[in-house]
């Protein structure tokens, strides 16, 4: 199994634009500037109440393009989180919101990743495909928000790894 690491690290409170290339595959990952700032407007019922427990990014926060130059061209995208300054009470999820657009030729496909997957610090299979796909959109969700977390800045990095199975 060959891993092609596309450091499309999406930082929660972050920004990214990355390109990685290796022979049979080209991967482009863009987007990701998601800064979640909570204020009184996020309280569930005004003063003295807790924050809403979860927030979602736009449905097209991240864009992934996979270009395949080999005939078969099967691939898989794994995902994990690398914490910078994180609180264990928070949970981060990702899902694929579009299939993207198939490239030239027939037989392009994509599957998996359409329901939220809780991100861990270990690689997990996110979605897989065959042949070229462009415009695959990713959405994030953050759970566990509470006034009990205190006034801090929390950061994590999302790593997408393209794998040639």
LOZABA-113068 format. One record per residue (C-alpha): x, y, z; residue in three letters. Coordinates in pm, whole numbers, plus 32768, in hexadecimal, padded with zeros to 4 digits. Layout:
LOZABA-113068
XYZALA...
//
This chain:
LOZABA-113068
800080008000UNK8090814C7F97UNK803082868053UNK803883D87FB2UNK801E84DE80BEUNK7F7286188046UNK7FB3870E815AUNK7E6E87BC812DUNK7E6D88088297UNK7D3488BF82EFUNK7D60897E842EUNK7C3689B8850BUNK7C6B8B2D8528UNK7D3B8AF883F2UNK7D8E8B2C8284UNK7E1E8A4D8174UNK7E7D8A2E8008UNK7F4A88FE7FADUNK7FB188317E7FUNK805C86DE7E84UNK80C0860D7D5BUNK815384B17D34UNK815F84037BE3UNK800B835E7BB8UNK7F41844B7C91UNK7F2685C27CBDUNK7E6686457DE9UNK7DFB87AB7E22UNK7D5688127F65UNK7CE289787F9DUNK7C0F8A3B8091UNK7BE18A0E8201UNK7BEB8B6582A0UNK7AF38B1B83B7UNK7B088BF184EEUNK79F98BA085ECUNK79C98CC386DAUNK78BC8CA487E4UNK78098DCC887AUNK76C18E238929UNK76148DE587D9UNK766B8C7287FCUNK75C08C4A894FUNK74978B5D894FUNK73B48C458A14UNK74648D898A6BUNK752F8DE78B9EUNK756C8CC98C91UNK753D8BB58B8EUNK76388AD88ADAUNK76BB8AF58976UNK761C8A2C885FUNK76CA88DB8872UNK773288C28704UNK7782899785D4UNK77B289398467UNK788E89D2835EUNK780C8A228203UNK77C988EB8135UNK78E98944804CUNK79F589AA8148UNK7AFD88C680ACUNK7B2988677F3EUNK7BEB87307EDAUNK7C4F86D97D74UNK7CE785857D1FUNK7D8885627BC7UNK7DE884027B5FUNK7EDB83BE7A43UNK7EDE82417A54UNK7DDD815F79ADUNK7D3B80BC7ADDUNK7D6281E17BCAUNK7CC0815F7D09UNK7D04823A7E39UNK7C93827A7F9EUNK7C9A83B18077UNK7CEE837D81E7UNK7CB7848E82E9UNK7D3B84DC8444UNK7D5E85FC8533UNK7EA7867F85BEUNK7E6A874D86F5UNK7F268891872DUNK7E668917885BUNK7D2D8846888BUNK7C3087FC899BUNK7BC3869289B9UNK7A5B870489F7UNK7A4A8775888BUNK79FD8686876EUNK7A4586D68602UNK7990862A84E3UNK79B386328367UNK78D785C38247UNK78DE85CF80CEUNK77BE86A38049UNK77ED86707ED1UNK786585617DE6UNK7931865B7D22UNK7944864A7BABUNK79D8851E7AF4UNK7AFE855E7A0EUNK7B1A84E978A6UNK7AD38381784FUNK79E0828E78E9UNK79DF81CB7A2CUNK7A2182E87B1FUNK797782AE7C6DUNK7976831E7DD7UNK78E482817F0FUNK78D482AE8087UNK790583DD8161UNK77A6846F8142UNK7751844C82B3UNK7814850083C2UNK794A84478435UNK79DD84A28589UNK7B4984FA8554UNK7C5184598630UNK7DCA8477863BUNK7DE783308577UNK7DB1830F83FEUNK7C54829683A1UNK7BC5824B824AUNK7AF4837881E3UNK7A89832F807CUNK7B09827A7F49UNK7AF482987DD4UNK7B6782337C7DUNK7C0383127B77UNK7C00848E7B70UNK7B0885577C43UNK7B0A86CE7C77UNK7A4287B07D5BUNK7A0D86BC7E7BUNK798587997F92UNK79B9875C8105UNK78F487E6822FUNK796087EA839CUNK789887E184DFUNK79158839863BUNK785F87A18768UNK788787CF88DEUNK787B894988F1UNK782E89CB8A4CUNK786A8AFA8B28UNK791A8A008C0EUNK7A3E89EC8B17UNK7AAC8B478B7EUNK7B428C5A8AAAUNK7C4F8BAC89E2UNK7CBA8B7F887BUNK7CB98A14880BUNK7D69899E86CFUNK7D88885E860DUNK7E0087FE84B3UNK7D47871483C9UNK7E29863982F4UNK7DA8859881B5UNK7E798478812EUNK7E4583EC7FD1UNK7E8782767FCFUNK7EC081997EA0UNK7E2880527F23UNK
//
